[in-house]
Amino acid sequence: MSLPAADTSKQPDNRTTMELGAVLPLTAEVRDDHLFVGGVDLVELAREQGTALYVMDERDMRTRMETYLEAFRSRYGNADVVYASKAFLNKEAARIVNEEGLCLDVSGGGELACALATGFPAERIFMHGNNKTPQELREAIQAGVGRIVIDSRIELHRISDIAGELGVEQPIYLRITPGVEADTHQYIRTGCEDSKFGFTMREDFAFKCVKDVLAAPNVRLAGLHCHIGSQIFALHSYPEAVEVMVDLMARIREEYGIELAELDMGGGLGVAYTADDKPASIEEFAETITAAVKASCAAHGMPEPRLLVEPGRSLVATAGVTLYTVGIIKTLPNIRKYVAVDGGMSDNIRTALYHADYEPVVANKAGQPRTEIVTIAGKHCESGDAVVIDMPMQRPDLGDIVAVFGTGAYNHTMSSNYNGQPRPAVVFVKDGEARVTTRRETYEDLYSRDI
């Protein structure tokens, strides 16, 4: 694995930090050349807590959660927002989601355990996953989770058997792959026909499986679910997916006389990772989906179901900033300027995995223009280990603190211990106060499970 060829034509943009627009956390500001978030000086925070360091803007997170609820409920009264915790989860995040009145989507036993440990109401938890183990299903059913989203016939029978043993009836959703192509990276398209997720619409398979679902004891089909992908900018695929889903609900009503009361359209709204990205707004996303559901239901003569969406990235990505310390600077004439930092693919795999772009700044020179093109390299034993590839930044010096924006989603949750690297701490900032919500790993932590 190596980096893409250097873009030697790229020129610095000479922007200062506050000119980066939508990539910035809500409370970002510059004071005396230092970057502040949540009223906290990130340069001083890096010196106190060490680097690499994940920083989360609590006000940004809460504001986006409030905006989502308002955007959907003002347009469609019977709506709920389900936070996709795979994007970012620790106990503090689960508490905030609960306080803001959102439901929570978990994708395995570990995420479920984290949520339950905070007292998150089980009835507002939705259990996902294409291969939930029998133990995970048992834990979810015993806890009383609100919905389990089933992904296969095999799983249907497992849930039916476990619920029968426990003497309960488990509400479920049927996950549908609607055959809709979303405009996003191939690794994060999930609604196309060739997908490991859900029940395909091909050859009417999903519709035929409904008969099995309705016949299974100890389960109740509460609704349908789909998720067409992630990091989606063009919203035109959503009305198409809505039509597929509502049409299936209408066919189920006609064939089986059952009016499904819930429709979960998943998430996928994209975010700005660079200053030039132009994602749709939360309000535009809400308008697109709610209008499509209303129109499709009217066309089929159906009552409007409870509508759910499952945002993850668009709730937390922009809230996150990762801090690093510059350790090595290496210039390859007419090729690249490498700025090596004390992190890398162990705390942010997205650049190596997706060739994702991020906006960096020197946090202790945040008021200055970005006059150089740099590649921020990690410290790991891989040529493709980079956090930022060929992006503008202020002139770096050894010991500078680099801040990379937009790291709130799929950084902490996808982190690893590659090369024996302890994972960073997570610090939430708000109103001038910083609090550690996940401590930094130690070397002892790394090997504590070894026998």
HUBEL-V589707 format. One record per residue. N is the residue number from 1. RES is the residue in three letters. PHI is phi as a letter, one per 20 degrees, with the letter a starting at -180 (none if undefined). Layout:
BEGIN
[[N | RES | PHI] [N | RES | PHI]]
END
This chain:
BEGIN
[[1 | MET | none] [2 | SER | c] [3 | LEU | f] [4 | PRO | f] [5 | ALA | g] [6 | ALA | f] [7 | ASP | e] [8 | THR | f] [9 | SER | e] [10 | LYS | f] [11 | GLN | d] [12 | PRO | g] [13 | ASP | e] [14 | ASN | l] [15 | ARG | f] [16 | THR | e] [17 | THR | g] [18 | MET | f] [19 | GLU | e] [20 | LEU | e] [21 | GLY | m] [22 | ALA | f] [23 | VAL | f] [24 | LEU | e] [25 | PRO | g] [26 | LEU | g] [27 | THR | e] [28 | ALA | f] [29 | GLU | b] [30 | VAL | d] [31 | ARG | c] [32 | ASP | l] [33 | ASP | m] [34 | HIS | e] [35 | LEU | e] [36 | PHE | d] [37 | VAL | c] [38 | GLY | m] [39 | GLY | m] [40 | VAL | d] [41 | ASP | f] [42 | LEU | f] [43 | VAL | f] [44 | GLU | f] [45 | LEU | f] [46 | ALA | f] [47 | ARG | f] [48 | GLU | f] [49 | GLN | e] [50 | GLY | n] [51 | THR | c] [52 | ALA | f] [53 | LEU | b] [54 | TYR | e] [55 | VAL | c] [56 | MET | d] [57 | ASP | e] [58 | GLU | f] [59 | ARG | f] [60 | ASP | f] [61 | MET | g] [62 | ARG | f] [63 | THR | f] [64 | ARG | f] [65 | MET | f] [66 | GLU | f] [67 | THR | f] [68 | TYR | f] [69 | LEU | f] [70 | GLU | f] [71 | ALA | f] [72 | PHE | e] [73 | ARG | f] [74 | SER | f] [75 | ARG | d] [76 | TYR | b] [77 | GLY | g] [78 | ASN | e] [79 | ALA | c] [80 | ASP | c] [81 | VAL | d] [82 | VAL | d] [83 | TYR | f] [84 | ALA | e] [85 | SER | f] [86 | LYS | g] [87 | ALA | f] [88 | PHE | a] [89 | LEU | b] [90 | ASN | b] [91 | LYS | f] [92 | GLU | f] [93 | ALA | f] [94 | ALA | f] [95 | ARG | f] [96 | ILE | f] [97 | VAL | g] [98 | ASN | f] [99 | GLU | f] [100 | GLU | e] [101 | GLY | n] [102 | LEU | e] [103 | CYS | e] [104 | LEU | c] [105 | ASP | d] [106 | VAL | d] [107 | SER | d] [108 | GLY | r] [109 | GLY | f] [110 | GLY | f] [111 | GLU | f] [112 | LEU | f] [113 | ALA | f] [114 | CYS | f] [115 | ALA | f] [116 | LEU | f] [117 | ALA | f] [118 | THR | e] [119 | GLY | n] [120 | PHE | f] [121 | PRO | f] [122 | ALA | f] [123 | GLU | f] [124 | ARG | d] [125 | ILE | d] [126 | PHE | d] [127 | MET | e] [128 | HIS | d] [129 | GLY | p] [130 | ASN | e] [131 | ASN | b] [132 | LYS | f] [133 | THR | f] [134 | PRO | g] [135 | GLN | f] [136 | GLU | f] [137 | LEU | f] [138 | ARG | f] [139 | GLU | f] [140 | ALA | f] [141 | ILE | f] [142 | GLN | f] [143 | ALA | f] [144 | GLY | n] [145 | VAL | f] [146 | GLY | f] [147 | ARG | b] [148 | ILE | d] [149 | VAL | e] [150 | ILE | e] [151 | ASP | c] [152 | SER | a] [153 | ARG | f] [154 | ILE | g] [155 | GLU | f] [156 | LEU | g] [157 | HIS | f] [158 | ARG | f] [159 | ILE | f] [160 | SER | g] [161 | ASP | f] [162 | ILE | f] [163 | ALA | f] [164 | GLY | f] [165 | GLU | f] [166 | LEU | e] [167 | GLY | m] [168 | VAL | c] [169 | GLU | d] [170 | GLN | e] [171 | PRO | f] [172 | ILE | c] [173 | TYR | d] [174 | LEU | e] [175 | ARG | e] [176 | ILE | d] [177 | THR | e] [178 | PRO | f] [179 | GLY | m] [180 | VAL | d] [181 | GLU | e] [182 | ALA | e] [183 | ASP | e] [184 | THR | b] [185 | HIS | f] [186 | GLN | g] [187 | TYR | f] [188 | ILE | d] [189 | ARG | e] [190 | THR | c] [191 | GLY | d] [192 | CYS | f] [193 | GLU | f] [194 | ASP | e] [195 | SER | b] [196 | LYS | f] [197 | PHE | e] [198 | GLY | m] [199 | PHE | e] [200 | THR | f] [201 | MET | e] [202 | ARG | f] [203 | GLU | l] [204 | ASP | m] [205 | PHE | f] [206 | ALA | f] [207 | PHE | f] [208 | LYS | f] [209 | CYS | f] [210 | VAL | g] [211 | LYS | g] [212 | ASP | f] [213 | VAL | f] [214 | LEU | f] [215 | ALA | e] [216 | ALA | f] [217 | PRO | f] [218 | ASN | m] [219 | VAL | c] [220 | ARG | c] [221 | LEU | f] [222 | ALA | e] [223 | GLY | r] [224 | LEU | d] [225 | HIS | c] [226 | CYS | b] [227 | HIS | b] [228 | ILE | e] [229 | GLY | q] [230 | SER | c] [231 | GLN | l] [232 | ILE | e] [233 | PHE | e] [234 | ALA | e] [235 | LEU | e] [236 | HIS | f] [237 | SER | f] [238 | TYR | f] [239 | PRO | g] [240 | GLU | f] [241 | ALA | f] [242 | VAL | g] [243 | GLU | f] [244 | VAL | f] [245 | MET | f] [246 | VAL | f] [247 | ASP | f] [248 | LEU | f] [249 | MET | f] [250 | ALA | f] [251 | ARG | f] [252 | ILE | f] [253 | ARG | f] [254 | GLU | f] [255 | GLU | e] [256 | TYR | d] [257 | GLY | m] [258 | ILE | d] [259 | GLU | e] [260 | LEU | f] [261 | ALA | e] [262 | GLU | c] [263 | LEU | c] [264 | ASP | d] [265 | MET | e] [266 | GLY | m] [267 | GLY | c] [268 | GLY | o] [269 | LEU | g] [270 | GLY | f] [271 | VAL | c] [272 | ALA | e] [273 | TYR | e] [274 | THR | c] [275 | ALA | f] [276 | ASP | e] [277 | ASP | f] [278 | LYS | c] [279 | PRO | f] [280 | ALA | f] [281 | SER | e] [282 | ILE | g] [283 | GLU | f] [284 | GLU | f] [285 | PHE | f] [286 | ALA | f] [287 | GLU | f] [288 | THR | f] [289 | ILE | f] [290 | THR | f] [291 | ALA | f] [292 | ALA | f] [293 | VAL | f] [294 | LYS | f] [295 | ALA | f] [296 | SER | f] [297 | CYS | f] [298 | ALA | f] [299 | ALA | f] [300 | HIS | e] [301 | GLY | m] [302 | MET | d] [303 | PRO | f] [304 | GLU | f] [305 | PRO | f] [306 | ARG | f] [307 | LEU | d] [308 | LEU | c] [309 | VAL | c] [310 | GLU | c] [311 | PRO | f] [312 | GLY | c] [313 | ARG | g] [314 | SER | f] [315 | LEU | e] [316 | VAL | c] [317 | ALA | g] [318 | THR | f] [319 | ALA | f] [320 | GLY | e] [321 | VAL | c] [322 | THR | d] [323 | LEU | d] [324 | TYR | c] [325 | THR | d] [326 | VAL | f] [327 | GLY | d] [328 | ILE | c] [329 | ILE | c] [330 | LYS | c] [331 | THR | d] [332 | LEU | d] [333 | PRO | g] [334 | ASN | m] [335 | ILE | c] [336 | ARG | b] [337 | LYS | d] [338 | TYR | e] [339 | VAL | d] [340 | ALA | e] [341 | VAL | c] [342 | ASP | e] [343 | GLY | b] [344 | GLY | p] [345 | MET | f] [346 | SER | f] [347 | ASP | d] [348 | ASN | b] [349 | ILE | e] [350 | ARG | f] [351 | THR | f] [352 | ALA | f] [353 | LEU | f] [354 | TYR | d] [355 | HIS | l] [356 | ALA | f] [357 | ASP | d] [358 | TYR | b] [359 | GLU | d] [360 | PRO | d] [361 | VAL | c] [362 | VAL | e] [363 | ALA | f] [364 | ASN | e] [365 | LYS | c] [366 | ALA | f] [367 | GLY | e] [368 | GLN | e] [369 | PRO | f] [370 | ARG | e] [371 | THR | d] [372 | GLU | c] [373 | ILE | d] [374 | VAL | c] [375 | THR | d] [376 | ILE | e] [377 | ALA | e] [378 | GLY | e] [379 | LYS | d] [380 | HIS | e] [381 | CYS | e] [382 | GLU | b] [383 | SER | f] [384 | GLY | e] [385 | ASP | f] [386 | ALA | b] [387 | VAL | e] [388 | VAL | c] [389 | ILE | d] [390 | ASP | l] [391 | MET | c] [392 | PRO | f] [393 | MET | b] [394 | GLN | f] [395 | ARG | f] [396 | PRO | e] [397 | ASP | c] [398 | LEU | g] [399 | GLY | n] [400 | ASP | f] [401 | ILE | d] [402 | VAL | e] [403 | ALA | d] [404 | VAL | d] [405 | PHE | e] [406 | GLY | m] [407 | THR | d] [408 | GLY | f] [409 | ALA | d] [410 | TYR | m] [411 | ASN | d] [412 | HIS | g] [413 | THR | f] [414 | MET | d] [415 | SER | f] [416 | SER | b] [417 | ASN | d] [418 | TYR | g] [419 | ASN | m] [420 | GLY | m] [421 | GLN | e] [422 | PRO | f] [423 | ARG | f] [424 | PRO | f] [425 | ALA | f] [426 | VAL | d] [427 | VAL | c] [428 | PHE | e] [429 | VAL | c] [430 | LYS | a] [431 | ASP | l] [432 | GLY | n] [433 | GLU | d] [434 | ALA | d] [435 | ARG | c] [436 | VAL | f] [437 | THR | d] [438 | THR | c] [439 | ARG | f] [440 | ARG | f] [441 | GLU | f] [442 | THR | d] [443 | TYR | f] [444 | GLU | f] [445 | ASP | g] [446 | LEU | f] [447 | TYR | d] [448 | SER | f] [449 | ARG | e] [450 | ASP | f] [451 | ILE | d]]
END
